[in-house]
Amino acid sequence: MAFEFIDQALEDKARDALQRRRTCIDKVSARHIQVDGQQYLNFASNDYLALGDQAISGDFVAGSRSSALVTGYQRTHRLLEAKLCELLGYERAMLFASGFGANFSVLSTLFHDNKAGQDSAMFQDKLNHASLIDGGLNSSAKLVRFNHNDMGHLRARLEKTRVQNKLIVSEGIFSMDGDGAPLHELKTLADTHSAWLMIDDAHSFGVCGERGLGSVESGVRPDVLVITFGKAMGCQGAAVLSSKRVIDYMVQFNREYTYSTAMSPALAEIASTQLSRLCDSHNARDVLHRHITQFKALCRDAGIPVQASNSAIQPIVLGDAQSTLNVQQSLAQKGIWLTAIRPPTVPHNTARLRVTLTAAHQQADIEYLVECLKEVI
């Protein structure tokens, strides 16, 4: 029978406790989630500042009607781009419907030319997001991966690889481990080896720094910066920021940008409102960081193994996929909503609970979470 491989692949996933399932959500906020009429404490949201809970009113146009290169690029898009450039200190920006689309298409486009790709290499952290890895694989440049946050290994790879064009790619905060990239060391290596630096700040923007500006606020301005709107901004979409030269190149050659309907003007308006709110969310950032400190201290006292993360992402690595699923189900019975992250999202034998904290949580919520974790792990 044709396409028998589909059934076999699904059977393999189920056998290895790696099968993914969609859960239909009744209602969700940064603090709570309701599924099948049952309410849970939500520790699986990326809405770190709880901005997604805030109402937005306005007279929005639903559709952009075409590609940005036809009639889809409207004034609201240009104003959002300008706002981002002024805030983060870049010459130009361009908008995408998702962070995955931004990362994948930018890396695919930058080295799309086979002749240029033959004299180019892309150096990626081994724990980079799938969108970055897939973009690298889809480009014509040589993909060189270095051990996670290992600057010695990256240095050796840079020295060994003899090409004209070098691009170092990393996440600002890693989505599954929660630890941060050594930005200053990455920038120093990039400068030393005449390389460019690209940072995906999906989980940094809005959270890191006094003003929440992520990598830029640390004193490092990557040559290419990607931010997403679906985490701390609490909406949807993404932006790529760089020089006029690079963005002009993307406009000419980025196939996703050329052949996709442009971001909805309504979404651009919402993102602009959320961006203003994010910049003013000093108290929410303070609350979030207090929650992070509290959670780590309580876990340490309870003997719960947490990782070296100071971000809102606090993974608890359990190893075995089935055991991690069992713990997830036990927590759900206690009113805690967490997600079991399993391969291939994370390396084999590192299945984990991915705890995410938000400014909407209460101190008592975190205390209860740790009590439950201690009981079921």
C-alpha positions in Angstrom: 0.0 0.0 0.0 1.3 3.5 -0.9 2.4 5.8 1.9 2.7 3.0 4.5 5.6 4.9 6.0 3.1 7.3 7.5 1.5 4.6 9.7 4.9 3.2 10.7 6.2 6.7 11.7 3.1 7.3 13.8 3.5 3.9 15.5 7.1 4.6 16.3 6.2 7.9 17.9 3.6 6.3 20.1 5.9 3.4 21.1 8.6 5.8 22.2 6.3 8.1 24.1 7.1 10.9 21.7 3.7 11.3 20.1 2.4 14.9 20.1 -1.2 15.8 20.7 -3.1 19.1 20.3 -5.1 20.2 23.3 -8.2 22.4 22.6 -8.1 25.2 25.2 -11.4 26.7 26.5 -9.8 29.9 27.9 -6.3 31.0 28.7 -4.5 33.8 30.5 -0.9 34.2 31.7 -1.9 32.7 35.1 -4.7 30.3 34.4 -5.8 27.9 31.7 -9.1 26.1 31.2 -9.4 22.8 29.5 -12.6 20.8 29.2 -14.2 23.0 31.9 -11.3 22.4 34.3 -9.2 25.3 35.5 -5.4 24.9 36.1 -2.5 27.1 37.1 -0.8 27.8 33.8 3.0 27.4 33.9 3.3 26.8 30.2 2.8 30.3 28.7 5.4 32.5 27.0 3.4 35.6 27.9 6.0 36.6 30.4 4.7 40.1 31.2 1.0 39.1 31.0 0.5 41.7 28.3 -1.6 39.2 26.3 -4.3 39.5 29.1 -4.8 43.2 28.4 -7.7 44.3 26.2 -7.1 46.3 23.0 -9.7 48.4 21.4 -9.6 50.1 18.0 -11.0 50.4 14.5 -8.8 47.7 12.8 -8.6 46.6 9.2 -8.6 42.9 9.1 -6.7 42.0 6.0 -3.6 43.3 4.1 -5.1 41.8 0.9 -1.7 41.0 -0.8 2.0 40.7 -0.5 4.0 43.5 1.0 5.5 44.0 -2.5 2.0 44.5 -4.1 -0.5 46.4 -2.0 0.0 44.8 1.4 2.6 47.2 2.9 0.5 49.8 4.6 1.2 52.8 6.7 0.6 50.9 10.0 3.3 48.4 9.0 5.8 51.2 8.2 5.0 53.0 11.5 5.6 49.8 13.5 8.9 49.2 11.7 10.0 52.8 12.4 9.0 52.5 16.1 11.1 49.3 16.4 14.1 50.9 14.6 14.0 54.0 16.9 13.7 51.8 20.0 16.5 49.4 19.2 18.8 51.6 17.1 18.6 50.0 13.7 18.4 51.6 10.2 15.6 49.3 8.9 13.2 46.6 9.9 10.8 44.2 8.1 7.8 42.3 9.5 6.9 38.6 9.3 3.9 36.6 10.4 5.9 34.4 12.8 9.4 34.1 14.4 9.9 30.8 12.6 9.2 32.4 9.2 11.5 35.3 10.0 14.5 33.1 11.1 14.1 30.5 8.4 13.6 32.9 5.5 16.3 35.4 6.5 19.0 32.6 6.8 17.7 30.9 3.6 17.8 34.3 1.8 21.1 35.7 3.0 23.1 32.8 1.4 20.5 31.9 -1.4 23.0 32.5 -4.2 25.0 29.3 -4.8 28.1 31.2 -5.9 28.2 33.3 -2.7 27.3 30.3 -0.6 30.4 28.4 -1.7 32.5 31.1 0.0 30.3 31.4 3.1 29.8 29.6 6.4 27.1 29.8 9.1 28.2 29.0 12.7 25.3 27.9 14.8 24.9 26.9 18.4 23.9 23.2 18.6 20.9 24.1 20.8 19.5 26.8 18.4 15.8 26.8 17.7 14.6 24.6 14.8 13.8 27.6 12.7 17.5 28.7 12.8 18.8 25.2 12.1 16.3 24.6 9.3 17.2 28.0 7.7 20.8 27.1 7.8 20.2 23.7 6.2 18.1 25.5 3.5 20.9 27.9 2.6 23.8 27.4 0.2 26.3 28.3 2.9 28.3 25.6 4.8 26.5 24.9 8.2 29.0 24.6 11.0 27.6 23.8 14.5 29.4 24.5 17.8 28.8 23.1 21.2 26.3 24.9 23.3 27.7 28.3 24.5 31.3 26.9 24.1 33.3 29.9 22.9 36.5 27.8 22.6 34.8 25.4 20.3 33.4 28.3 18.2 36.8 30.0 18.1 38.4 26.8 16.8 35.7 26.4 14.1 36.1 30.0 13.0 39.8 29.6 12.7 39.5 26.3 10.8 36.9 27.5 8.3 38.4 29.4 5.4 35.7 31.4 3.7 35.0 35.0 2.9 31.6 35.4 4.6 31.0 34.2 8.1 27.8 34.5 10.1 27.5 33.5 13.8 24.0 32.6 14.8 22.6 32.2 18.4 19.5 32.6 20.5 19.7 35.4 23.1 17.9 33.1 25.6 17.6 29.5 24.6 14.0 28.4 24.4 14.3 25.0 26.0 17.2 25.5 28.5 16.5 29.1 29.5 20.1 30.1 29.7 21.6 33.1 28.0 24.2 33.3 25.2 27.5 34.9 26.1 26.8 37.9 23.9 29.9 39.9 24.5 32.1 36.9 23.8 30.1 36.2 20.6 30.5 39.8 19.5 34.3 39.8 20.2 34.7 36.6 18.2 32.7 38.0 15.4 34.8 41.1 15.2 38.0 39.2 15.5 37.1 36.9 12.6 35.4 39.6 10.4 32.1 37.8 10.9 28.5 39.0 11.3 26.5 38.2 14.4 22.8 37.3 14.2 20.8 36.9 17.5 17.2 35.6 17.9 15.9 37.6 20.8 12.5 35.9 21.0 12.8 35.1 24.7 15.0 38.1 25.7 13.0 41.0 24.2 10.7 42.6 26.7 12.3 40.7 29.7 16.0 41.3 29.8 17.4 44.7 30.7 15.9 47.5 32.7 13.9 48.6 29.7 13.4 45.1 28.4 15.4 45.7 25.2 17.2 42.3 25.3 20.6 41.9 23.6 20.8 45.6 22.6 20.5 46.7 26.2 23.4 44.5 27.2 25.6 46.6 25.0 25.7 44.2 22.0 24.0 45.3 18.8 23.9 42.2 16.5 24.3 42.8 12.8 21.0 41.0 12.4 18.4 41.0 15.2 15.2 39.0 15.2 12.5 39.7 17.8 9.1 38.1 18.1 5.8 39.5 19.2 4.3 36.2 20.6 6.3 36.1 23.8 6.7 39.1 26.1 4.7 41.3 23.8 1.7 39.0 24.1 0.5 39.1 20.5 1.8 37.5 17.3 4.4 38.2 14.5 8.1 39.0 14.3 10.5 41.6 13.0 14.0 41.4 11.5 16.2 44.5 12.2 19.4 45.3 10.4 21.2 47.8 8.2 19.4 49.4 5.2 21.7 47.3 2.9 20.6 44.0 4.4 16.9 44.8 4.5 17.0 46.0 0.9 18.6 42.7 0.0 15.8 40.8 1.9 13.1 42.8 0.1 14.7 41.8 -3.3 15.4 38.1 -2.6 13.3 36.9 0.4 10.8 34.5 -1.1 8.6 34.2 2.0 8.3 38.0 2.1 7.6 38.3 -1.6 5.1 35.5 -1.9 3.2 35.6 1.4 0.2 37.9 2.2 1.6 40.7 4.4 0.9 40.8 8.1 -2.6 41.9 8.9 -2.9 45.7 9.5 -4.9 44.8 12.6 -2.0 42.7 14.0 0.5 45.5 13.2 -1.7 48.0 15.1 -2.0 45.6 18.1 1.8 44.9 18.0 2.4 48.7 18.1 0.2 49.1 21.1 1.8 46.1 22.9 5.2 47.5 22.1 4.4 50.7 24.0 3.0 48.7 26.9 6.1 46.5 27.0 8.4 49.6 27.3 6.3 50.8 30.2 6.2 47.4 32.0 8.9 48.1 34.5 6.9 46.8 37.4 5.9 43.6 35.6 9.6 42.9 34.8 10.5 43.4 38.5 7.7 41.1 39.6 8.8 38.4 37.0 12.4 38.5 38.2 11.3 38.2 41.8 9.3 35.1 40.8 12.3 33.6 39.1 14.5 34.1 42.2 11.7 32.7 44.4 11.2 29.6 42.3 14.9 28.8 42.1 15.3 29.2 45.8 12.3 27.0 46.6 13.4 24.3 44.2 16.9 24.3 45.7 15.5 24.0 49.2 13.2 21.1 48.1 16.0 19.3 46.3 14.4 19.7 42.9 17.1 19.9 40.1 16.8 23.1 38.1 19.2 24.3 35.4 21.5 27.2 35.2 18.8 29.6 34.0 18.0 33.1 35.3 15.2 33.6 32.8 11.5 32.9 32.9 12.2 29.5 31.4 13.0 27.0 34.1 13.5 23.5 32.8 13.5 20.5 35.1 15.3 17.7 33.2 14.0 14.2 34.0 15.5 12.3 31.1 13.1 9.6 30.1 10.2 10.6 27.9 7.5 8.3 29.4 8.5 9.2 33.0 8.2 12.9 32.1 4.8 12.4 30.6 3.7 10.6 33.8 4.9 13.5 35.9 3.0 16.0 33.7 -0.2 14.0 34.1 0.3 13.8 37.9 0.7 17.6 38.0 -2.4 18.0 36.0 -4.4 16.0 38.6 -3.2 18.6 41.1 -4.3 21.5 39.0 -0.9 22.4 37.5 -0.6 22.8 33.7 2.9 22.1 32.5 4.2 20.7 29.2 6.5 17.7 28.9 9.1 18.6 26.3 10.6 15.5 24.6 12.9 14.6 21.6 13.3 15.8 18.9 12.6 19.2 20.5 15.4 18.5 23.0 18.3 15.9 22.8 17.6 12.3 23.6 17.5 11.4 27.3 16.9 15.0 28.2 13.1 15.1 28.3 11.9 17.8 30.7 9.2 19.8 32.2 9.5 23.3 30.8 8.3 25.7 33.6 7.6 29.2 32.5 6.9 32.0 35.0 5.0 35.1 34.3 4.4 38.4 36.1 0.7 37.3 36.5 1.6 34.5 38.9 1.2 35.0 42.6 3.8 34.0 45.3 1.3 31.3 46.5 1.1 29.9 43.0 4.8 29.3 42.9 4.9 27.8 46.4 2.1 25.4 45.4 3.9 24.5 42.2 7.1 23.6 44.0 5.1 21.6 46.6 3.5 19.6 43.8 6.8 19.1 42.0 8.4 17.7 45.2 5.6 15.2 45.6 5.6 13.8 42.1 9.2 13.9 40.9 
